[in-house]
Amino acid sequence: MIEFDPNFGDGVVAFRHYGTMTEREFTDLAATVSECAPPHGAVLLLLDWLGIERWAFTAPQTDTLAAWRKAARALQCAAIVHDQRLNRQAAWLGAVLREEGIVVRSWPPQRAATATVWLRAARSLSSSDRSS
């Protein structure tokens, strides 16, 4: 199950995952992220993967890769909070988003609050860059 919180605060859009993550859900998540972009600006994405119990991750299909590349167009930056056992998944997504020019950071569970602070700081930096 995926819980979506578009009003997490300060422009942060949060997705929390519970239970088993399937490739279809992972692809659908990218489509949802694509639709989240506000008319002016870009999404600060927080992926909270702490509730994922199982994810049989294999090399994603072509449609999954294309969906995340499209989702990157809606993003300013992304933070992924996850347990160590999901390093491979986080690394894959981080690499795809970085190829598209998105700043991505991965955070361990004990630093989840820092991930949110980092995202909000990215919004502030971007706002000051636009006003200069």
MDAnalysis code that builds the backbone (N, CA, C; Angstrom):
import MDAnalysis as mda
import numpy as np

u = mda.Universe.empty(396, n_residues=132, atom_resindex=np.repeat(np.arange(132), 3), trajectory=True)
u.add_TopologyAttr("name", ["N", "CA", "C"] * 132)
u.add_TopologyAttr("resid", np.arange(1, 133))
u.add_TopologyAttr("resname", ["MET", "ILE", "GLU", "PHE", "ASP", "PRO", "ASN", "PHE", "GLY", "ASP", "GLY", "VAL", "VAL", "ALA", "PHE", "ARG", "HIS", "TYR", "GLY", "THR", "MET", "THR", "GLU", "ARG", "GLU", "PHE", "THR", "ASP", "LEU", "ALA", "ALA", "THR", "VAL", "SER", "GLU", "CYS", "ALA", "PRO", "PRO", "HIS", "GLY", "ALA", "VAL", "LEU", "LEU", "LEU", "LEU", "ASP", "TRP", "LEU", "GLY", "ILE", "GLU", "ARG", "TRP", "ALA", "PHE", "THR", "ALA", "PRO", "GLN", "THR", "ASP", "THR", "LEU", "ALA", "ALA", "TRP", "ARG", "LYS", "ALA", "ALA", "ARG", "ALA", "LEU", "GLN", "CYS", "ALA", "ALA", "ILE", "VAL", "HIS", "ASP", "GLN", "ARG", "LEU", "ASN", "ARG", "GLN", "ALA", "ALA", "TRP", "LEU", "GLY", "ALA", "VAL", "LEU", "ARG", "GLU", "GLU", "GLY", "ILE", "VAL", "VAL", "ARG", "SER", "TRP", "PRO", "PRO", "GLN", "ARG", "ALA", "ALA", "THR", "ALA", "THR", "VAL", "TRP", "LEU", "ARG", "ALA", "ALA", "ARG", "SER", "LEU", "SER", "SER", "SER", "ASP", "ARG", "SER", "SER"])
u.atoms.positions = np.array([
    [0.836, -1.174, 0.000],
    [0.000, 0.000, 0.000],
    [0.888, 1.247, 0.000],
    [0.472, 2.234, -0.768],
    [1.204, 3.492, -0.827],
    [0.312, 4.597, -0.286],
    [0.841, 5.333, 0.664],
    [0.138, 6.482, 1.238],
    [0.766, 7.740, 0.647],
    [-0.081, 8.609, 0.127],
    [0.367, 9.824, -0.544],
    [-0.028, 11.028, 0.299],
    [0.926, 11.893, 0.595],
    [0.655, 13.112, 1.360],
    [1.161, 14.315, 0.566],
    [0.259, 14.940, -0.238],
    [0.686, 16.078, -1.048],
    [0.882, 17.356, -0.242],
    [0.445, 17.346, 0.996],
    [0.515, 18.537, 1.845],
    [1.424, 18.330, 3.040],
    [2.544, 17.680, 2.822],
    [3.486, 17.389, 3.902],
    [4.058, 18.671, 4.485],
    [4.090, 19.707, 3.677],
    [4.545, 21.017, 4.147],
    [5.707, 21.562, 3.352],
    [5.704, 22.861, 3.152],
    [6.794, 23.575, 2.465],
    [7.122, 22.998, 1.092],
    [6.097, 22.576, 0.371],
    [6.323, 22.071, -0.979],
    [6.798, 20.638, -1.059],
    [6.885, 19.948, 0.070],
    [7.331, 18.550, 0.083],
    [6.129, 17.640, -0.176],
    [6.296, 16.722, -1.104],
    [5.293, 15.702, -1.375],
    [5.870, 14.387, -0.863],
    [5.130, 13.727, 0.026],
    [5.637, 12.504, 0.657],
    [4.842, 11.279, 0.206],
    [5.567, 10.198, -0.006],
    [4.969, 8.903, -0.295],
    [5.522, 7.914, 0.720],
    [4.619, 7.232, 1.416],
    [5.022, 6.201, 2.377],
    [4.526, 4.858, 1.858],
    [5.386, 3.881, 1.942],
    [5.073, 2.554, 1.419],
    [4.960, 1.563, 2.571],
    [3.965, 0.687, 2.470],
    [3.757, -0.346, 3.484],
    [3.572, -1.692, 2.800],
    [4.105, -2.731, 3.407],
    [3.913, -4.074, 2.880],
    [4.866, -4.403, 1.754],
    [4.340, -5.068, 0.733],
    [5.137, -5.509, -0.406],
    [5.093, -4.467, -1.515],
    [6.250, -4.179, -2.090],
    [6.330, -3.276, -3.240],
    [6.480, -4.132, -4.488],
    [5.594, -3.928, -5.452],
    [5.688, -4.641, -6.724],
    [6.256, -3.694, -7.789],
    [6.712, -4.269, -8.877],
    [7.223, -3.420, -9.959],
    [6.109, -2.539, -10.514],
    [4.900, -3.073, -10.590],
    [3.764, -2.284, -11.089],
    [3.528, -1.070, -10.190],
    [3.561, -1.271, -8.866],
    [3.386, -0.145, -7.939],
    [4.511, 0.875, -8.090],
    [5.719, 0.390, -8.276],
    [6.876, 1.267, -8.431],
    [6.734, 2.118, -9.699],
    [6.244, 1.508, -10.772],
    [6.004, 2.231, -12.024],
    [4.855, 3.217, -11.857],
    [3.776, 2.775, -11.214],
    [2.626, 3.655, -10.985],
    [2.997, 4.839, -10.102],
    [3.889, 4.615, -9.152],
    [4.352, 5.703, -8.292],
    [5.015, 6.791, -9.131],
    [5.814, 6.388, -10.095],
    [6.465, 7.365, -10.978],
    [5.425, 8.189, -11.729],
    [4.370, 7.544, -12.201],
    [3.308, 8.267, -12.913],
    [2.622, 9.265, -11.986],
    [2.394, 8.874, -10.746],
    [1.773, 9.777, -9.775],
    [2.678, 10.967, -9.493],
    [3.963, 10.721, -9.347],
    [4.923, 11.811, -9.124],
    [4.872, 12.787, -10.295],
    [4.790, 12.273, -11.511],
    [4.727, 13.125, -12.705],
    [3.550, 14.084, -12.653],
    [2.449, 13.623, -12.064],
    [1.225, 14.423, -12.009],
    [1.207, 15.414, -10.852],
    [2.196, 15.363, -9.980],
    [2.222, 16.206, -8.777],
    [2.814, 17.590, -8.996],
    [3.432, 17.817, -10.122],
    [4.148, 19.080, -10.325],
    [3.191, 20.264, -10.283],
    [3.499, 21.252, -9.443],
    [2.680, 22.460, -9.411],
    [2.925, 23.274, -10.684],
    [2.011, 24.208, -11.010],
    [2.179, 24.994, -12.232],
    [3.494, 25.779, -12.268],
    [3.927, 26.268, -11.120],
    [5.177, 27.035, -11.044],
    [6.073, 26.372, -10.010],
    [7.159, 25.817, -10.448],
    [8.070, 25.160, -9.514],
    [8.115, 23.674, -9.759],
    [8.741, 22.983, -8.842],
    [8.913, 21.548, -8.986],
    [8.733, 20.884, -7.626],
    [8.517, 19.593, -7.666],
    [8.229, 18.802, -6.477],
    [9.507, 18.496, -5.698],
    [9.402, 18.620, -4.389],
    [10.417, 18.119, -3.461],
    [9.872, 16.772, -3.002],
    [10.497, 15.696, -3.395],
    [9.956, 14.355, -3.187],
    [10.588, 13.675, -1.985],
    [9.749, 13.208, -1.069],
    [10.194, 12.408, 0.068],
    [9.612, 11.011, -0.092],
    [10.486, 10.035, -0.285],
    [10.068, 8.638, -0.361],
    [10.424, 7.966, 0.954],
    [9.410, 7.586, 1.704],
    [9.597, 6.907, 2.985],
    [9.361, 5.421, 2.750],
    [10.456, 4.672, 2.699],
    [10.378, 3.247, 2.416],
    [10.512, 2.397, 3.678],
    [10.340, 2.991, 4.837],
    [10.544, 2.247, 6.088],
    [9.501, 1.157, 6.314],
    [8.322, 1.318, 5.739],
    [7.266, 0.328, 5.930],
    [7.277, -0.808, 4.926],
    [8.228, -0.791, 4.000],
    [8.284, -1.864, 3.001],
    [8.809, -3.131, 3.663],
    [8.003, -4.180, 3.592],
    [8.383, -5.459, 4.184],
    [9.077, -6.365, 3.169],
    [8.661, -6.235, 1.915],
    [9.216, -7.122, 0.890],
    [9.221, -6.393, -0.443],
    [10.311, -6.576, -1.192],
    [10.420, -6.004, -2.534],
    [11.350, -6.915, -3.320],
    [10.771, -7.740, -4.158],
    [11.560, -8.650, -4.990],
    [12.077, -7.841, -6.178],
    [13.143, -7.108, -5.946],
    [13.665, -6.164, -6.932],
    [14.534, -6.872, -7.952],
    [14.223, -6.650, -9.213],
    [15.054, -7.114, -10.322],
    [15.296, -5.899, -11.216],
    [16.110, -6.062, -12.220],
    [16.334, -4.946, -13.139],
    [14.974, -4.513, -13.691],
    [14.577, -3.275, -13.441],
    [13.253, -2.817, -13.870],
    [13.071, -2.879, -15.389],
    [11.826, -3.056, -15.778],
    [11.473, -3.114, -17.192],
    [11.624, -1.736, -17.837],
    [11.593, -1.719, -19.145],
    [11.740, -0.478, -19.911],
    [10.686, 0.552, -19.529],
    [9.435, 0.113, -19.303],
    [8.380, 1.076, -18.963],
    [8.618, 1.714, -17.594],
    [9.226, 0.981, -16.673],
    [9.542, 1.541, -15.358],
    [10.618, 2.613, -15.488],
    [11.638, 2.331, -16.260],
    [12.704, 3.306, -16.488],
    [12.144, 4.567, -17.150],
    [11.322, 4.390, -18.173],
    [10.728, 5.539, -18.869],
    [9.834, 6.344, -17.932],
    [9.080, 5.661, -17.078],
    [8.185, 6.357, -16.142],
    [8.966, 7.212, -15.154],
    [10.085, 6.695, -14.650],
    [10.880, 7.477, -13.693],
    [11.631, 8.614, -14.378],
    [12.022, 8.418, -15.627],
    [12.648, 9.533, -16.363],
    [11.635, 10.653, -16.579],
    [10.416, 10.284, -16.879],
    [9.354, 11.288, -17.038],
    [9.069, 11.966, -15.699],
    [9.022, 11.197, -14.628],
    [8.762, 11.754, -13.294],
    [9.825, 12.773, -12.912],
    [11.051, 12.548, -13.348],
    [12.151, 13.462, -13.010],
    [11.868, 14.880, -13.488],
    [11.111, 15.019, -14.568],
    [10.784, 16.357, -15.086],
    [9.958, 17.171, -14.098],
    [9.267, 16.481, -13.186],
    [8.426, 17.164, -12.200],
    [9.178, 17.476, -10.912],
    [10.411, 17.001, -10.792],
    [11.138, 17.079, -9.527],
    [12.174, 18.195, -9.476],
    [12.366, 18.697, -8.267],
    [13.511, 19.558, -7.981],
    [14.596, 18.716, -7.319],
    [14.203, 17.943, -6.316],
    [15.131, 17.025, -5.656],
    [14.327, 15.943, -4.950],
    [15.035, 14.903, -4.518],
    [14.374, 13.767, -3.888],
    [15.200, 13.247, -2.722],
    [14.499, 12.839, -1.674],
    [15.118, 12.195, -0.517],
    [14.458, 10.828, -0.353],
    [15.285, 9.806, -0.180],
    [14.782, 8.447, 0.008],
    [15.218, 7.982, 1.391],
    [14.246, 7.671, 2.240],
    [14.525, 7.171, 3.588],
    [14.252, 5.669, 3.563],
    [15.285, 4.883, 3.896],
    [15.132, 3.432, 3.763],
    [16.097, 2.685, 4.674],
    [15.742, 1.434, 4.931],
    [16.633, 0.526, 5.648],
    [17.745, 0.087, 4.699],
    [18.819, -0.397, 5.277],
    [19.980, -0.830, 4.493],
    [19.621, -1.919, 3.481],
    [18.659, -2.752, 3.799],
    [18.304, -3.848, 2.894],
    [17.715, -3.354, 1.571],
    [17.344, -2.079, 1.506],
    [16.810, -1.512, 0.267],
    [17.823, -0.615, -0.446],
    [19.101, -0.778, -0.123],
    [20.152, 0.030, -0.760],
    [20.148, -0.113, -2.283],
    [19.955, -1.318, -2.753],
    [19.998, -1.566, -4.203],
    [18.889, -0.796, -4.924],
    [17.677, -0.837, -4.370],
    [16.557, -0.132, -4.979],
    [16.781, 1.379, -4.955],
    [17.248, 1.880, -3.807],
    [17.507, 3.317, -3.676],
    [18.625, 3.752, -4.626],
    [19.642, 2.926, -4.763],
    [20.754, 3.252, -5.664],
    [20.278, 3.302, -7.114],
    [19.434, 2.352, -7.504],
    [18.916, 2.346, -8.870],
    [18.119, 3.618, -9.142],
    [17.171, 3.930, -8.260],
    [16.340, 5.115, -8.467],
    [17.187, 6.384, -8.434],
    [18.111, 6.454, -7.493],
    [18.990, 7.614, -7.418],
    [19.779, 7.816, -8.704],
    [20.287, 6.739, -9.271],
    [21.064, 6.834, -10.512],
    [20.204, 7.331, -11.670],
    [19.000, 6.808, -11.775],
    [18.100, 7.236, -12.854],
    [17.773, 8.719, -12.721],
    [17.429, 9.149, -11.517],
    [17.075, 10.558, -11.318],
    [18.280, 11.474, -11.524],
    [19.442, 11.052, -11.065],
    [20.653, 11.872, -11.270],
    [20.984, 12.025, -12.754],
    [20.769, 10.968, -13.533],
    [20.980, 11.064, -14.986],
    [20.101, 12.146, -15.600],
    [18.972, 12.407, -14.957],
    [18.034, 13.424, -15.438],
    [18.282, 14.784, -14.785],
    [19.366, 14.896, -14.010],
    [19.739, 16.178, -13.415],
    [19.115, 16.482, -12.066],
    [18.527, 15.490, -11.427],
    [17.880, 15.690, -10.130],
    [18.872, 15.393, -9.008],
    [18.859, 16.234, -7.979],
    [19.686, 15.999, -6.795],
    [18.935, 15.005, -5.915],
    [19.607, 13.915, -5.556],
    [18.987, 12.845, -4.768],
    [19.900, 12.505, -3.607],
    [19.286, 12.311, -2.433],
    [20.043, 11.821, -1.275],
    [19.274, 10.681, -0.646],
    [20.036, 9.760, -0.110],
    [19.492, 8.596, 0.570],
    [19.773, 8.750, 2.061],
    [18.794, 8.414, 2.895],
    [18.904, 8.631, 4.339],
    [18.547, 7.368, 5.108],
    [19.311, 7.040, 6.158],
    [18.953, 5.906, 7.021],
    [17.774, 6.306, 7.915],
    [17.061, 5.330, 8.460],
    [15.883, 5.625, 9.277],
    [16.127, 6.628, 10.402],
    [17.259, 6.522, 11.071],
    [17.521, 7.403, 12.209],
    [17.741, 8.860, 11.788],
    [17.847, 9.120, 10.490],
    [18.054, 10.493, 9.997],
    [16.881, 10.969, 9.146],
    [15.725, 10.346, 9.330],
    [14.545, 10.702, 8.532],
    [14.173, 12.175, 8.681],
    [14.239, 12.704, 9.877],
    [13.904, 14.119, 10.089],
    [14.877, 15.025, 9.338],
    [16.129, 14.628, 9.266],
    [17.138, 15.408, 8.550],
    [16.829, 15.437, 7.055],
    [16.278, 14.359, 6.534],
    [15.907, 14.316, 5.117],
    [14.878, 15.397, 4.802],
    [13.915, 15.562, 5.677],
    [12.885, 16.585, 5.481],
    [13.482, 17.984, 5.559],
    [14.359, 18.204, 6.516],
    [15.033, 19.505, 6.646],
    [15.833, 19.795, 5.379],
    [16.532, 18.795, 4.870],
    [17.328, 18.956, 3.655],
    [16.448, 19.346, 2.469],
    [15.290, 18.684, 2.327],
    [14.382, 19.021, 1.230],
    [13.899, 20.466, 1.341],
    [13.527, 20.860, 2.537],
    [13.033, 22.233, 2.730],
    [14.132, 23.254, 2.468],
    [15.357, 22.927, 2.820],
    [16.488, 23.819, 2.539],
    [16.699, 23.933, 1.027],
    [16.496, 22.848, 0.310],
    [16.633, 22.879, -1.150],
    [15.607, 23.827, -1.753],
    [14.403, 23.841, -1.208],
    [13.358, 24.761, -1.679],
    [13.807, 26.199, -1.439],
    [14.344, 26.479, -0.262],
    [14.798, 27.832, 0.073],
    [15.920, 28.280, -0.851],
    [16.873, 27.395, -1.103],
    [17.988, 27.735, -1.989],
    [17.489, 28.030, -3.394],
    [16.556, 27.223, -3.861],
    [16.023, 27.414, -5.201],
    [15.267, 28.736, -5.300],
    [14.506, 29.083, -4.270],
    [13.751, 30.338, -4.266],
    [14.686, 31.530, -4.301],
    [15.769, 31.480, -3.530],
    [16.709, 32.603, -3.510],
    [17.461, 32.702, -4.831],
    [17.701, 31.575, -5.498],
    [18.352, 31.600, -6.807],
    [17.462, 32.296, -7.836],
    [16.145, 32.039, -7.769],
    [15.221, 32.638, -8.730],
    [15.058, 34.132, -8.501],
    [15.174, 34.579, -7.244],
    [14.965, 35.994, -6.962],
    [16.218, 36.827, -7.209],
    [17.351, 36.199, -7.442],
    [18.607, 36.933, -7.676],
    [18.680, 37.465, -9.085],
])
